[in-house]
Amino acid sequence: MPYGFIRSIEQKGYSDETIKSYERVVSQFFVFIKQLYPDSKEPHEINPLDIKQYLDGQIDNDKSISTVNKELAIIKTMFHYFWENNIVPIDPTVKIKRYAVKEKPVVEISYKVISSLVDKVLSNSDYSKLRKALFILAAKGLKTADFRFKKKDVIDHTFKDQVDIKLKNRKITLLDKEASYFLEYYYETLFNDSEYVFTTKPHGSDIGGPIEVMSILNHLRYISQDFLSDKKPLNLLVIRRAIAYDLYMKKLPIQQIAKELGIEEMTTSNFVKMLTSGANQKDLEEKNELSV
């Protein structure tokens, strides 16, 4: 892979910088596909849902809408090349539309409300251990990629009611009730063959691969329907925005906010500037007092 696509744009005279950007996006995309389908998936087997999950995951990882639209354009160009060269019988990107660009990111829900949901989710007897464990970590501001940690990354401090989870760019510590509920789920995963804590079984596989973004979003959607009066579904980016704004209002330095979110300081600085230019904390709190 990618079946001569990069060579084809080189022959068309694309600039070195453009070729490098195409290579980067194509590589990221196929790494994602490999994570979804460890037993490999050929281009003709890739469907529109796979592509949408990749793009949604990029947004969840704090990429701007304009950047994700550029990636979509590159993926569309690649699949058009595949179609022209009979590598795929149908172009799966034809009906995938560009994401609408919002003028400013907004803080749609306060972190105070998100925090209040944790106890409600944990005390809900109808919810699975998986859903509870997912929400505990979602409320800590994890990105989609962060949920793909492995069992070996979990450190259980049995006699301290504490769990440490080593992520790529930071460490999450769970205490007391949150640690207990997470461990209830974690202990169950030790009996399956996957190396990952949170999994989704790829098509045709008996072993779970790293969890897909749609699996996470589905759990958040059910929680939103049960506990938020406006029924607008939560997603990981909405929660991360709430955390970033909350930390900023507590006057934490950018370096600390970046550490808490597991992202670069420059990205954090730009993120906070955009949020604070478009949000009014008083209005936000008044609105969210009515949402729970």
N, C-alpha and C positions, 0 to 999 in steps of 0.2 A: 504494500500500500504506500502511496495512493494511486497506483496503476498509471503512472506517467503523467499525472495531472500537473505536478510542479514543473516537469520538463516542458510541458505544453505552454505554460505561461512564460517560461524562459525564452522559448522560441518565438513568442509573440512580442518580445522586447520589453517586458515589464522591468521596471527599475529594480536594482538589488534590494532596496529598502522594502519595496512592495512584495517582492518574492519572499523575503524573510518573514514578513507579517503573515503571508499566506501559509508558509511552512509552519509557523508557530500555531496558528489557529487549527490547521489540519491535524497537526500532531496532537494538540489538546483534545480535539474531537475524537480521534481514534483511541486515545488513552481512555477517555470516558467510555467509549463503546466497549473496550476491552474489560473495563471494570464492571460494566453491566453484564457482559457475556464472556466470562473467562475462557469458555471453550471456543472462542472466536466467532465472529459474525461477518460474513462477506457483504460487500456494498449492496448487493441485490436483496439482502435480508434486512437491511436497515429501513425502518419505517418512520413516518412523520412523528409518531410519539417519541421515539428515541431522540430525534433531533430537538423536539420541543423540550424534553427533559434536560438535554444538554444546555439549551439556551436559558431555561428557567434556573438551572443550577448556577450559571454564570451571573445572573441577576442576584441570586441569593448570596453569591460570594462578593457582593458589593461592586460589581462592574456597572458602569453607567449604561443607560438604555442605548445611547448612541454607539457605544463600544460594542454592545451585544448585537445591534443592528448591522454593524460592519462585519461582525463574525458571521451573522446569518447570510450576508451578501457573499462572503467567501465560500461558505458551505453550499449556497445555491449555485455558484459558479462551478464548483467542483462536481456536484451531481449533474449539472447540465453537460459537463465534459463526459462524465460516466455514461449518460444517456446517449450522447452523440456517438460514442465509441462502443455502444452495445455492451457496456459493463453492467448496466442496470436496464431492465425492461421498461420501468416507469420511474420518472423523477419524483422522489418523495417530498421534495421541497416546494413543488409548484404551488400548493395551496397554503403554505406557511407565510403569514403576513408579518411585516415589520412591526415591532413594538411601538406603541404610541409614546412619544416623548413628552413627559410632564415638564412644565416650566420650572418647578422647584420640587424637590422631595419634601414631603411633609411628615410630621410626627402624628400618626393617625390615632395612636392610643398611648396613654401615659404608662410609664413603667410601674407606677403605683397600682394600676389596674392589673397589669400582667402579673405582678408579685402576688396580688390578692387571689389570682386564679390558681396558684400552685396548690394551696390547701384544699380548694374545692375539687381540683382534679384528683388529688391523692385520696380524698375521702369518698370519691365516687365508686361505689361497689360494682357498677356496671362496666367500668373501664378495665382493660387488660393491664397487666404488669408492663407490657411493652409501651402502651400509650402513656402511662404514668412516667416511666423512665425517660421517654422521648421528651415529654413536656418539661420535666425537671431540667434537662440539659438545654432545651430550646430557650427556656427562661434565663439561662446563663449567657445567651447570646451566641450560641454555636452557629457557624455557617454549615451549609450542606456537606462540604468536604470534611468538616470537623467530626461529623457523625460516623465517619468511616474509620474510626480507630479500632484497634484489635484487642483481643482479650489480654494479651501480654502487656498492654498499656494501662491496665487497671491495677491499682495497688490498694488492697483491702487492709486497712488498719483495724483489724477485728475488735480489739479491746478499746478503741477510741471513738467508736461510732463515726468513723471518717473513711472516705474513699477519695483517692487521688487518681485523676485520669490524665495521662500525658498525651496532649495533642501536638500537632506539628509546631505550632507557634506559641503555645502557652500550656499551663497546667490548670485543670479545674479541680477544685476541692469541694466535696459534698460532705455535709455534717448532719448528725442526728437523724431526723425524720427523712430528709432527702437521701441520705446515705443508705438508710434501711430499705426504702422503697426501690432505689436503684439496684441494690444488691439482690433483692428478691427476684428481679428480672435477670440480672447478671448470672446468678447461680444456675438458673434454668438454661442459659445459653451454653454452659459448660458441657451439656450433654449432647450438643450437636457437633457436627464435624467442621463447621466454618471457623476460620480464624478471626472473623469479625464479630463484634458485639451486636450491632444492629445490621440486619441482613434483609435482602430481598432475593428470592430464588429466581434466577434467570430462567427463561423458557427452556424446558428440556433438561434442567439440572436438578439434582437432588440436594446439592449443597448450596447454601445461601452465599451470594456475593455481597459486596458492600451495598448498603441500603440506597435505594433510588430516591430522588427528590420527591417524586409523586407520592411515595409511601409516607414520607414525613408530612407533606402538605395535607394528605387525606386525614391524618390524625388531628392536625391542627384545625382542620375544617370542622370536624365533629365537635371539638372543644368549643370553638367559636359559636356554633349553632346552639350548644347547650347553655352557654354562660354569658354571651354578649348579646345585649338586647337588639343591636342593629344588625346582627347576623353576618356582619362583614367578616370573612374568614381571615384569621391570623396567618402570617407566613413568617419565615425566619428574618427577612429583611425588615419587616414592620417591627419585630421585637428588637432587632439590633439598633434600629433608629431610636426606639424608645430608650434603650439603655444608654446610647451615646448622648442623647439629649439630657437624660437624668444626671449622668456623670458630669456633663458640662455645667449644668445648673448648680451642681454641688461644688463647682469651682476646682475640679480636679484638673491638673495640667494635661496637655495633649499627650505627653509621653505616657502617662498613666492610663488614659482612655485607650490609647493604642494598644497598650499591654493587655488591658481587660478584654478588648475585642479581638486581639490576635492579628492586627493588621499594621501596616507601615504608618509611621508618624505623619508623613505627607498626605497619605490617603485619609487618615483620621482628621487632619486639619481641614482639608477640603470638605470632607463629609460634614463636620460640625458647622463649618461656615455656612454651607447650604441649608442645613437644618435650622440654624438659628436665624437665618434671614427670612425664613418662611413660616415660623411658628410663633405663637403667642402662648406662653405657659399658662397664664390665667384662664384663657379660653379653653385650652386643652384640658386642664384639670376639671373645669366646670362641665365640659362635655362628657368626660369619662366618668365623672361621679354618677352619671345617669346610665352608664353602659353596663353596669354590673348587677 
